[in-house]
Amino acid sequence: MLNTQPHLQACDDFYEALINAHQGLSLPESHAMNARLVLLLANHIGDHATLCDALRLARGRNAPPPAEHPAITPVAPAHTMA
């Protein structure tokens, strides 16, 4: 079950660290970093039902349901980016 209650310690400090981690990155690099961060945290959580619940909540209540086979734009791995 997804915990949606405030739980993050030093949330302002984490937000600052997140913003700082994006400093100097191009938009594609920033998107790639966010994708890697999501995958790292998803791996840490590990529970499929919890992750699906998080996806649903992050998408928003008024968002249309995802298509059966949505088109995605792949993100190049960081080691391939010059």
MMTF fields as JSON, N, C-alpha, C and O atoms, coordinates in Angstrom:
{
  "mmtfVersion": "1.0.0",
  "mmtfProducer": "UNKNOWN",
  "numBonds": 327,
  "numAtoms": 328,
  "numGroups": 82,
  "numChains": 1,
  "numModels": 1,
  "chainsPerModel": [1],
  "groupsPerChain": [82],
  "chainIdList": ["A"],
  "bondAtomList": [4, 2, 8, 6, 12, 10, 16, 14, 20, 18, 24, 22, 28, 26, 32, 30, 36, 34, 40, 38, 44, 42, 48, 46, 52, 50, 56, 54, 60, 58, 64, 62, 68, 66, 72, 70, 76, 74, 80, 78, 84, 82, 88, 86, 92, 90, 96, 94, 100, 98, 104, 102, 108, 106, 112, 110, 116, 114, 120, 118, 124, 122, 128, 126, 132, 130, 136, 134, 140, 138, 144, 142, 148, 146, 152, 150, 156, 154, 160, 158, 164, 162, 168, 166, 172, 170, 176, 174, 180, 178, 184, 182, 188, 186, 192, 190, 196, 194, 200, 198, 204, 202, 208, 206, 212, 210, 216, 214, 220, 218, 224, 222, 228, 226, 232, 230, 236, 234, 240, 238, 244, 242, 248, 246, 252, 250, 256, 254, 260, 258, 264, 262, 268, 266, 272, 270, 276, 274, 280, 278, 284, 282, 288, 286, 292, 290, 296, 294, 300, 298, 304, 302, 308, 306, 312, 310, 316, 314, 320, 318, 324, 322],
  "bondOrderList": [1, 1, 1, 1, 1, 1, 1, 1, 1, 1, 1, 1, 1, 1, 1, 1, 1, 1, 1, 1, 1, 1, 1, 1, 1, 1, 1, 1, 1, 1, 1, 1, 1, 1, 1, 1, 1, 1, 1, 1, 1, 1, 1, 1, 1, 1, 1, 1, 1, 1, 1, 1, 1, 1, 1, 1, 1, 1, 1, 1, 1, 1, 1, 1, 1, 1, 1, 1, 1, 1, 1, 1, 1, 1, 1, 1, 1, 1, 1, 1, 1],
  "groupList": [{"groupName": "MET", "atomNameList": ["N", "CA", "C", "O"], "elementList": ["N", "C", "C", "O"], "formalChargeList": [0, 0, 0, 0], "bondAtomList": [1, 0, 2, 1, 3, 2], "bondOrderList": [1, 1, 2], "singleLetterCode": "M", "chemCompType": "L-PEPTIDE LINKING"}, {"groupName": "LEU", "atomNameList": ["N", "CA", "C", "O"], "elementList": ["N", "C", "C", "O"], "formalChargeList": [0, 0, 0, 0], "bondAtomList": [1, 0, 2, 1, 3, 2], "bondOrderList": [1, 1, 2], "singleLetterCode": "L", "chemCompType": "L-PEPTIDE LINKING"}, {"groupName": "ASN", "atomNameList": ["N", "CA", "C", "O"], "elementList": ["N", "C", "C", "O"], "formalChargeList": [0, 0, 0, 0], "bondAtomList": [1, 0, 2, 1, 3, 2], "bondOrderList": [1, 1, 2], "singleLetterCode": "N", "chemCompType": "L-PEPTIDE LINKING"}, {"groupName": "THR", "atomNameList": ["N", "CA", "C", "O"], "elementList": ["N", "C", "C", "O"], "formalChargeList": [0, 0, 0, 0], "bondAtomList": [1, 0, 2, 1, 3, 2], "bondOrderList": [1, 1, 2], "singleLetterCode": "T", "chemCompType": "L-PEPTIDE LINKING"}, {"groupName": "GLN", "atomNameList": ["N", "CA", "C", "O"], "elementList": ["N", "C", "C", "O"], "formalChargeList": [0, 0, 0, 0], "bondAtomList": [1, 0, 2, 1, 3, 2], "bondOrderList": [1, 1, 2], "singleLetterCode": "Q", "chemCompType": "L-PEPTIDE LINKING"}, {"groupName": "PRO", "atomNameList": ["N", "CA", "C", "O"], "elementList": ["N", "C", "C", "O"], "formalChargeList": [0, 0, 0, 0], "bondAtomList": [1, 0, 2, 1, 3, 2], "bondOrderList": [1, 1, 2], "singleLetterCode": "P", "chemCompType": "L-PEPTIDE LINKING"}, {"groupName": "HIS", "atomNameList": ["N", "CA", "C", "O"], "elementList": ["N", "C", "C", "O"], "formalChargeList": [0, 0, 0, 0], "bondAtomList": [1, 0, 2, 1, 3, 2], "bondOrderList": [1, 1, 2], "singleLetterCode": "H", "chemCompType": "L-PEPTIDE LINKING"}, {"groupName": "ALA", "atomNameList": ["N", "CA", "C", "O"], "elementList": ["N", "C", "C", "O"], "formalChargeList": [0, 0, 0, 0], "bondAtomList": [1, 0, 2, 1, 3, 2], "bondOrderList": [1, 1, 2], "singleLetterCode": "A", "chemCompType": "L-PEPTIDE LINKING"}, {"groupName": "CYS", "atomNameList": ["N", "CA", "C", "O"], "elementList": ["N", "C", "C", "O"], "formalChargeList": [0, 0, 0, 0], "bondAtomList": [1, 0, 2, 1, 3, 2], "bondOrderList": [1, 1, 2], "singleLetterCode": "C", "chemCompType": "L-PEPTIDE LINKING"}, {"groupName": "ASP", "atomNameList": ["N", "CA", "C", "O"], "elementList": ["N", "C", "C", "O"], "formalChargeList": [0, 0, 0, 0], "bondAtomList": [1, 0, 2, 1, 3, 2], "bondOrderList": [1, 1, 2], "singleLetterCode": "D", "chemCompType": "L-PEPTIDE LINKING"}, {"groupName": "PHE", "atomNameList": ["N", "CA", "C", "O"], "elementList": ["N", "C", "C", "O"], "formalChargeList": [0, 0, 0, 0], "bondAtomList": [1, 0, 2, 1, 3, 2], "bondOrderList": [1, 1, 2], "singleLetterCode": "F", "chemCompType": "L-PEPTIDE LINKING"}, {"groupName": "TYR", "atomNameList": ["N", "CA", "C", "O"], "elementList": ["N", "C", "C", "O"], "formalChargeList": [0, 0, 0, 0], "bondAtomList": [1, 0, 2, 1, 3, 2], "bondOrderList": [1, 1, 2], "singleLetterCode": "Y", "chemCompType": "L-PEPTIDE LINKING"}, {"groupName": "GLU", "atomNameList": ["N", "CA", "C", "O"], "elementList": ["N", "C", "C", "O"], "formalChargeList": [0, 0, 0, 0], "bondAtomList": [1, 0, 2, 1, 3, 2], "bondOrderList": [1, 1, 2], "singleLetterCode": "E", "chemCompType": "L-PEPTIDE LINKING"}, {"groupName": "ILE", "atomNameList": ["N", "CA", "C", "O"], "elementList": ["N", "C", "C", "O"], "formalChargeList": [0, 0, 0, 0], "bondAtomList": [1, 0, 2, 1, 3, 2], "bondOrderList": [1, 1, 2], "singleLetterCode": "I", "chemCompType": "L-PEPTIDE LINKING"}, {"groupName": "GLY", "atomNameList": ["N", "CA", "C", "O"], "elementList": ["N", "C", "C", "O"], "formalChargeList": [0, 0, 0, 0], "bondAtomList": [1, 0, 2, 1, 3, 2], "bondOrderList": [1, 1, 2], "singleLetterCode": "G", "chemCompType": "PEPTIDE LINKING"}, {"groupName": "SER", "atomNameList": ["N", "CA", "C", "O"], "elementList": ["N", "C", "C", "O"], "formalChargeList": [0, 0, 0, 0], "bondAtomList": [1, 0, 2, 1, 3, 2], "bondOrderList": [1, 1, 2], "singleLetterCode": "S", "chemCompType": "L-PEPTIDE LINKING"}, {"groupName": "ARG", "atomNameList": ["N", "CA", "C", "O"], "elementList": ["N", "C", "C", "O"], "formalChargeList": [0, 0, 0, 0], "bondAtomList": [1, 0, 2, 1, 3, 2], "bondOrderList": [1, 1, 2], "singleLetterCode": "R", "chemCompType": "L-PEPTIDE LINKING"}, {"groupName": "VAL", "atomNameList": ["N", "CA", "C", "O"], "elementList": ["N", "C", "C", "O"], "formalChargeList": [0, 0, 0, 0], "bondAtomList": [1, 0, 2, 1, 3, 2], "bondOrderList": [1, 1, 2], "singleLetterCode": "V", "chemCompType": "L-PEPTIDE LINKING"}],
  "groupTypeList": [0, 1, 2, 3, 4, 5, 6, 1, 4, 7, 8, 9, 9, 10, 11, 12, 7, 1, 13, 2, 7, 6, 4, 14, 1, 15, 1, 5, 12, 15, 6, 7, 0, 2, 7, 16, 1, 17, 1, 1, 1, 7, 2, 6, 13, 14, 9, 6, 7, 3, 1, 8, 9, 7, 1, 16, 1, 7, 16, 14, 16, 2, 7, 5, 5, 5, 7, 12, 6, 5, 7, 13, 3, 5, 17, 7, 5, 7, 6, 3, 0, 7],
  "groupIdList": [1, 2, 3, 4, 5, 6, 7, 8, 9, 10, 11, 12, 13, 14, 15, 16, 17, 18, 19, 20, 21, 22, 23, 24, 25, 26, 27, 28, 29, 30, 31, 32, 33, 34, 35, 36, 37, 38, 39, 40, 41, 42, 43, 44, 45, 46, 47, 48, 49, 50, 51, 52, 53, 54, 55, 56, 57, 58, 59, 60, 61, 62, 63, 64, 65, 66, 67, 68, 69, 70, 71, 72, 73, 74, 75, 76, 77, 78, 79, 80, 81, 82],
  "secStructList": [7, 7, 7, 7, 1, 1, 7, 7, 6, 6, 2, 2, 2, 2, 2, 2, 2, 2, 2, 2, 2, 2, 6, 6, 7, 7, 2, 2, 2, 2, 2, 2, 2, 2, 2, 2, 2, 2, 2, 2, 2, 2, 2, 2, 2, 7, 7, 2, 2, 2, 2, 2, 2, 2, 2, 2, 2, 2, 2, 7, 6, 6, 1, 7, 7, 7, 7, 1, 1, 7, 7, 7, 7, 7, 7, 7, 7, 4, 4, 4, 7, 7],
  "xCoordList": [0.844, 0.0, 0.89, 1.88, 0.538, 1.309, 1.047, -0.104, 2.106, 2.0, 1.949, 2.946, 0.818, 0.687, 0.686, 0.474, 0.923, 1.01, 2.416, 3.369, 2.557, 3.892, 4.843, 4.57, 5.951, 6.88, 8.338, 9.247, 8.55, 9.896, 10.56, 10.038, 11.708, 12.462, 13.213, 13.749, 13.258, 13.972, 13.563, 14.411, 12.262, 11.747, 12.313, 12.58, 12.498, 13.076, 14.523, 14.953, 15.25, 16.636, 16.671, 17.52, 15.749, 15.708, 15.327, 15.917, 14.341, 13.94, 15.121, 15.347, 15.87, 17.042, 18.08, 18.666, 18.308, 19.262, 18.787, 19.599, 17.489, 16.928, 17.129, 17.557, 16.828, 17.019, 18.499, 18.853, 19.359, 20.801, 21.327, 22.245, 20.764, 21.205, 20.927, 21.578, 19.964, 19.618, 20.423, 20.388, 21.144, 21.899, 22.933, 23.673, 22.966, 23.941, 23.557, 24.292, 22.413, 21.971, 21.107, 20.369, 21.206, 20.297, 18.932, 18.815, 17.909, 16.573, 16.551, 15.995, 17.132, 17.157, 17.932, 17.529, 19.032, 19.794, 18.983, 19.026, 18.243, 17.402, 16.287, 15.999, 15.664, 14.625, 15.216, 14.598, 16.401, 17.054, 17.391, 17.244, 17.838, 18.139, 16.877, 16.892, 15.776, 14.515, 14.071, 13.595, 14.225, 13.843, 14.693, 14.168, 16.0, 16.861, 16.491, 16.484, 16.183, 15.794, 14.521, 14.434, 13.536, 12.28, 12.557, 12.025, 13.386, 13.674, 14.462, 14.222, 15.39, 16.117, 15.182, 15.26, 14.294, 13.367, 12.322, 11.921, 11.885, 10.944, 11.589, 10.939, 12.854, 13.553, 13.65, 13.513, 13.885, 13.979, 12.636, 12.598, 11.535, 10.196, 9.868, 9.496, 10.009, 9.885, 8.497, 8.328, 7.511, 6.168, 5.371, 5.125, 4.975, 4.287, 2.992, 2.74, 2.178, 0.893, 1.126, 0.411, 2.11, 2.42, 2.888, 2.487, 3.733, 4.235, 3.113, 3.079, 2.201, 1.068, 0.16, -0.366, -0.021, -0.81, -0.135, -0.808, 1.183, 1.938, 1.806, 1.636, 1.881, 1.707, 0.332, 0.195, -0.677, -2.047, -2.186, -2.77, -1.661, -1.766, -0.938, -1.379, 0.252, 1.108, 0.509, 0.703, -0.213, -0.839, -1.953, -2.21, -2.611, -3.671, -5.046, -5.236, -5.982, -7.346, -8.064, -8.898, -7.76, -8.474, -7.777, -8.258, -6.655, -5.929, -6.659, -7.226, -6.65, -7.286, -6.518, -5.319, -7.199, -6.489, -5.433, -5.599, -4.361, -3.322, -3.841, -4.694, -3.319, -3.696, -3.201, -2.282, -3.823, -3.436, -1.967, -1.249, -1.522, -0.129, 0.351, 0.492, 0.606, 0.986, 2.353, 3.237, 2.497, 3.793, 4.683, 4.234, 5.932, 6.888, 8.103, 8.398, 8.786, 10.039, 11.147, 11.256, 11.975, 13.043, 14.035, 14.267, 14.605, 15.631, 16.963, 17.124, 17.904, 19.233, 19.926, 19.893, 20.557, 21.323, 22.406, 22.937, 22.726, 23.695, 25.056, 25.741, 25.45, 26.788, 26.887, 27.989, 25.734, 25.775, 25.688, 25.838, 25.444, 25.297, 26.672, 27.471, 26.927, 28.229, 28.212, 29.217],
  "yCoordList": [-1.181, 0.0, 1.246, 1.313, 2.192, 3.419, 4.361, 4.664, 4.817, 5.779, 7.179, 7.641, 7.859, 9.217, 10.27, 11.454, 9.838, 10.782, 11.389, 10.738, 12.623, 13.221, 12.295, 11.902, 11.957, 11.0, 11.387, 10.892, 12.259, 12.634, 13.499, 14.547, 13.053, 13.838, 14.933, 14.697, 16.11, 17.254, 17.465, 17.514, 17.588, 17.677, 18.88, 18.777, 20.003, 21.164, 20.892, 21.315, 20.189, 19.84, 18.887, 19.024, 17.919, 16.996, 17.741, 17.511, 18.634, 19.395, 20.206, 20.261, 20.832, 21.607, 20.7, 21.075, 19.511, 18.568, 18.106, 17.94, 17.899, 17.493, 18.588, 18.308, 19.815, 20.942, 21.091, 21.294, 20.99, 21.114, 20.004, 20.234, 18.815, 17.698, 17.958, 17.375, 18.827, 19.154, 20.332, 20.595, 21.037, 22.199, 21.792, 20.825, 22.548, 22.317, 21.237, 20.995, 20.578, 19.546, 20.172, 21.125, 19.634, 20.035, 19.429, 18.581, 19.858, 19.303, 17.79, 17.079, 17.263, 15.801, 15.096, 14.023, 15.687, 15.089, 15.103, 14.153, 16.192, 16.302, 15.256, 14.625, 15.079, 14.044, 12.66, 11.824, 12.412, 11.116, 10.881, 9.765, 11.917, 11.781, 11.448, 10.584, 12.146, 11.858, 10.42, 9.749, 9.947, 8.569, 7.583, 6.61, 7.83, 6.94, 6.98, 5.944, 8.167, 8.3, 7.515, 6.806, 7.638, 6.894, 5.397, 4.679, 4.919, 3.487, 3.008, 1.906, 3.814, 3.458, 3.354, 2.403, 4.34, 4.321, 3.213, 2.599, 2.957, 1.86, 0.529, -0.328, 0.354, -0.864, -0.992, -2.086, 0.12, 0.114, -0.28, -1.059, 0.256, -0.073, -1.531, -2.298, -1.899, -3.286, -3.871, -4.827, -3.36, -3.94, -3.395, -2.193, -4.303, -3.911, -3.142, -2.119, -3.617, -2.957, -1.537, -0.609, -1.372, -0.047, 0.885, 2.048, 0.378, 1.198, 1.589, 2.725, 0.674, 1.0, 2.038, 2.92, 1.935, 2.928, 4.296, 5.31, 4.327, 5.584, 6.176, 7.387, 5.339, 5.831, 6.455, 7.52, 5.784, 6.293, 7.638, 8.573, 7.739, 8.991, 10.101, 11.249, 9.773, 10.786, 11.304, 12.467, 10.454, 10.856, 11.87, 12.729, 11.774, 12.715, 12.126, 11.258, 12.594, 12.064, 12.421, 11.647, 13.571, 14.012, 13.617, 13.927, 12.941, 12.54, 11.39, 10.531, 11.367, 10.245, 8.962, 9.007, 7.822, 6.568, 6.336, 6.769, 5.663, 5.416, 4.534, 3.672, 4.758, 3.936, 2.519, 2.283, 1.573, 0.183, -0.021, -0.733, 0.594, 0.523, 1.93, 2.282, 2.749, 4.134, 4.233, 3.406, 5.257, 5.534, 6.188, 7.04, 5.789, 6.397, 6.851, 6.345, 7.801, 8.254, 7.695, 8.061, 6.815, 6.225, 7.283, 8.273, 7.066, 7.945, 7.23, 6.085, 7.911, 7.319, 7.129, 8.021, 5.975, 5.792, 6.855, 7.322, 7.227, 8.302, 7.994, 8.905, 6.743, 6.425, 6.59, 6.574, 6.752, 6.965, 8.428, 8.787, 9.279, 10.703, 11.366, 11.11, 12.204, 12.885, 14.124, 14.829],
  "zCoordList": [0.0, 0.0, 0.0, 0.728, -0.794, -0.94, 0.226, 0.544, 0.853, 1.948, 1.344, 0.789, 1.441, 0.903, 2.013, 1.751, 3.245, 4.356, 4.372, 3.943, 4.86, 4.936, 5.698, 6.832, 5.062, 5.648, 5.38, 6.046, 4.417, 4.001, 5.06, 5.438, 5.53, 6.495, 5.759, 4.677, 6.326, 5.751, 4.291, 3.4, 4.06, 2.688, 1.931, 0.733, 2.596, 1.913, 1.481, 0.409, 2.324, 1.982, 0.791, -0.09, 0.759, -0.378, -1.656, -2.712, -1.561, -2.742, -3.274, -4.483, -2.37, -2.786, -3.456, -4.472, -2.895, -3.479, -4.861, -5.771, -5.018, -6.306, -7.347, -8.467, -6.989, -7.911, -8.254, -9.416, -7.248, -7.486, -8.39, -9.177, -8.289, -9.122, -10.602, -11.47, -10.888, -12.271, -12.833, -14.035, -11.959, -12.407, -13.457, -13.279, -14.552, -15.601, -16.598, -17.556, -16.39, -17.324, -18.418, -18.17, -19.607, -20.679, -20.368, -19.484, -21.088, -20.863, -21.08, -20.243, -22.17, -22.322, -21.201, -20.753, -20.75, -19.652, -18.358, -17.576, -18.141, -16.959, -16.979, -15.962, -18.144, -18.269, -18.04, -17.381, -18.574, -18.4, -16.931, -16.432, -16.242, -14.824, -14.035, -13.158, -14.357, -13.676, -13.924, -13.009, -15.158, -15.475, -14.669, -14.128, -14.587, -13.809, -12.333, -11.669, -11.815, -10.412, -10.133, -9.131, -11.01, -10.844, -10.825, -9.978, -11.753, -11.814, -10.591, -10.098, -10.103, -8.889, -7.691, -6.913, -7.55, -6.42, -6.571, -5.582, -7.801, -8.04, -7.665, -7.067, -8.011, -7.64, -6.123, -5.574, -5.459, -3.999, -3.378, -2.426, -3.915, -3.407, -3.718, -2.83, -4.98, -5.386, -5.528, -6.285, -4.853, -4.879, -6.068, -6.168, -6.963, -8.197, -7.926, -8.563, -6.999, -6.709, -6.18, -6.559, -5.319, -4.779, -5.884, -5.935, -6.766, -7.869, -8.827, -9.299, -9.121, -9.994, -9.344, -10.023, -8.035, -7.307, -7.391, -7.578, -7.254, -7.359, -8.758, -8.901, -9.788, -11.153, -11.338, -11.94, -10.818, -10.951, -10.235, -10.782, -9.033, -8.279, -8.916, -8.966, -9.401, -10.022, -11.317, -11.672, -12.021, -13.281, -13.033, -13.877, -11.885, -11.528, -11.746, -12.598, -10.988, -11.037, -12.328, -12.799, -12.907, -14.107, -15.404, -16.493, -15.285, -16.492, -17.169, -16.494, -18.496, -19.18, -18.882, -18.608, -18.932, -18.675, -19.744, -20.885, -19.389, -20.387, -21.51, -21.297, -22.701, -23.845, -23.626, -22.841, -24.331, -24.167, -24.527, -23.825, -25.606, -26.03, -26.358, -27.529, -25.313, -25.574, -26.234, -26.011, -27.042, -27.66, -26.617, -25.851, -26.593, -25.673, -26.456, -27.539, -25.89, -26.461, -25.596, -24.426, -26.144, -25.324, -24.87, -25.564, -23.72, -23.162, -23.324, -22.901, -23.934, -24.129, -22.795, -21.947, -22.596, -21.359, -21.244, -22.251, -20.031, -19.793, -20.411, -20.876, -20.423, -20.943, -22.451, -23.0, -23.144, -24.587, -24.965, -26.133, -23.969, -24.237, -24.19, -23.289, -25.157, -25.206, -24.35, -24.266]
}
